[in-house]
């Protein structure tokens, strides 16, 4: 669901962080797997697997941090704090996931073909999530109607 990410700034660009996985060294000490530096504490980042469905079927997708926040409405740090707090926090996290399940969203996917054990597989990654309401819904319906009209004319 989430992983502890390095907060250290990259050497070449001071405005971007490393974001690689941290290893807990115990006693509140963390170490980056990539550059080996000690880091004060992690920033938890989402890496979620989800099943999306529509009228054509279902697919398993991966969501990273920004898209996870867009779907769940909260950061991975906040989820981790709730889970660590007590059993009631873990129940709150479960309630949040149940609340966000089966909601309608407009999702943009990146699809990549990979070979696993000499077999082609599609890897789907969510790159954008928007709620399907208001102007977004109107715009999408106009696109669909235009496509139907074009199909009927052909």
NORHUWO-V809461 format. One record per residue. N is the residue number from 1. OMEGA is omega in whole degrees, 0 to 359 (999 if undefined). D_CENTER is the distance of its C-alpha to the mean C-alpha in Angstrom with 1 decimal. Layout:
BEGIN
n=N omega=OMEGA d_center=D_CENTER
n=N omega=OMEGA d_center=D_CENTER
END
This chain:
BEGIN
n=1 omega=177 d_center=8.9
n=2 omega=178 d_center=9.3
n=3 omega=178 d_center=11.8
n=4 omega=184 d_center=14.6
n=5 omega=179 d_center=14.4
n=6 omega=179 d_center=17.6
n=7 omega=184 d_center=18.5
n=8 omega=177 d_center=21.5
n=9 omega=176 d_center=22.1
n=10 omega=183 d_center=22.4
n=11 omega=186 d_center=26.1
n=12 omega=181 d_center=26.3
n=13 omega=184 d_center=24.2
n=14 omega=183 d_center=24.5
n=15 omega=179 d_center=21.8
n=16 omega=178 d_center=18.9
n=17 omega=184 d_center=17.9
n=18 omega=178 d_center=17.8
n=19 omega=177 d_center=14.3
n=20 omega=185 d_center=15.7
n=21 omega=175 d_center=15.9
n=22 omega=177 d_center=18.7
n=23 omega=179 d_center=21.4
n=24 omega=180 d_center=23.0
n=25 omega=181 d_center=26.7
n=26 omega=179 d_center=27.9
n=27 omega=178 d_center=29.6
n=28 omega=180 d_center=26.6
n=29 omega=181 d_center=26.6
n=30 omega=180 d_center=23.6
n=31 omega=179 d_center=23.9
n=32 omega=179 d_center=21.7
n=33 omega=186 d_center=21.7
n=34 omega=185 d_center=22.2
n=35 omega=173 d_center=24.8
n=36 omega=180 d_center=26.2
n=37 omega=174 d_center=26.6
n=38 omega=182 d_center=26.6
n=39 omega=182 d_center=24.0
n=40 omega=182 d_center=24.7
n=41 omega=183 d_center=21.5
n=42 omega=165 d_center=17.8
n=43 omega=180 d_center=14.9
n=44 omega=181 d_center=12.2
n=45 omega=180 d_center=8.7
n=46 omega=162 d_center=5.6
n=47 omega=189 d_center=5.4
n=48 omega=169 d_center=5.2
n=49 omega=182 d_center=7.7
n=50 omega=175 d_center=8.9
n=51 omega=178 d_center=12.1
n=52 omega=179 d_center=12.7
n=53 omega=172 d_center=16.3
n=54 omega=183 d_center=18.9
n=55 omega=182 d_center=22.6
n=56 omega=181 d_center=22.4
n=57 omega=180 d_center=20.6
n=58 omega=178 d_center=17.4
n=59 omega=174 d_center=14.9
n=60 omega=183 d_center=12.3
n=61 omega=175 d_center=9.1
n=62 omega=176 d_center=6.3
n=63 omega=176 d_center=2.6
n=64 omega=194 d_center=3.0
n=65 omega=185 d_center=4.7
n=66 omega=181 d_center=6.1
n=67 omega=176 d_center=4.2
n=68 omega=177 d_center=3.4
n=69 omega=180 d_center=7.0
n=70 omega=181 d_center=8.1
n=71 omega=186 d_center=7.8
n=72 omega=178 d_center=9.1
n=73 omega=179 d_center=11.2
n=74 omega=183 d_center=11.4
n=75 omega=176 d_center=10.5
n=76 omega=175 d_center=9.9
n=77 omega=180 d_center=13.6
n=78 omega=178 d_center=14.8
n=79 omega=180 d_center=13.5
n=80 omega=178 d_center=15.1
n=81 omega=178 d_center=18.2
n=82 omega=181 d_center=18.5
n=83 omega=183 d_center=18.3
n=84 omega=186 d_center=20.8
n=85 omega=182 d_center=23.1
n=86 omega=180 d_center=24.7
n=87 omega=179 d_center=24.6
n=88 omega=177 d_center=24.3
n=89 omega=178 d_center=21.1
n=90 omega=178 d_center=19.6
n=91 omega=177 d_center=21.0
n=92 omega=178 d_center=19.4
n=93 omega=178 d_center=15.9
n=94 omega=178 d_center=16.9
n=95 omega=179 d_center=18.2
n=96 omega=179 d_center=15.1
n=97 omega=178 d_center=13.2
n=98 omega=180 d_center=16.4
n=99 omega=183 d_center=16.6
n=100 omega=178 d_center=13.3
n=101 omega=176 d_center=14.1
n=102 omega=174 d_center=16.1
n=103 omega=180 d_center=15.3
n=104 omega=180 d_center=15.9
n=105 omega=171 d_center=13.4
n=106 omega=189 d_center=14.1
n=107 omega=173 d_center=11.5
n=108 omega=184 d_center=12.1
n=109 omega=167 d_center=11.6
n=110 omega=183 d_center=12.7
n=111 omega=180 d_center=15.0
n=112 omega=178 d_center=16.7
n=113 omega=178 d_center=19.6
n=114 omega=175 d_center=20.1
n=115 omega=177 d_center=23.2
n=116 omega=181 d_center=23.0
n=117 omega=180 d_center=26.5
n=118 omega=179 d_center=28.1
n=119 omega=179 d_center=26.0
n=120 omega=177 d_center=23.8
n=121 omega=176 d_center=20.3
n=122 omega=176 d_center=17.6
n=123 omega=183 d_center=14.1
n=124 omega=180 d_center=11.7
n=125 omega=178 d_center=8.5
n=126 omega=179 d_center=7.0
n=127 omega=178 d_center=8.4
n=128 omega=179 d_center=9.3
n=129 omega=175 d_center=9.4
n=130 omega=176 d_center=12.8
n=131 omega=181 d_center=14.8
n=132 omega=182 d_center=17.6
n=133 omega=175 d_center=20.5
n=134 omega=183 d_center=23.3
n=135 omega=180 d_center=23.7
n=136 omega=180 d_center=20.6
n=137 omega=180 d_center=22.2
n=138 omega=181 d_center=25.6
n=139 omega=180 d_center=24.5
n=140 omega=178 d_center=22.7
n=141 omega=177 d_center=25.8
n=142 omega=178 d_center=28.1
n=143 omega=179 d_center=26.4
n=144 omega=178 d_center=26.7
n=145 omega=178 d_center=30.4
n=146 omega=179 d_center=31.2
n=147 omega=178 d_center=30.0
n=148 omega=179 d_center=32.1
n=149 omega=180 d_center=35.1
n=150 omega=179 d_center=34.9
n=151 omega=182 d_center=34.7
n=152 omega=181 d_center=37.7
n=153 omega=184 d_center=39.7
n=154 omega=999 d_center=39.3
END
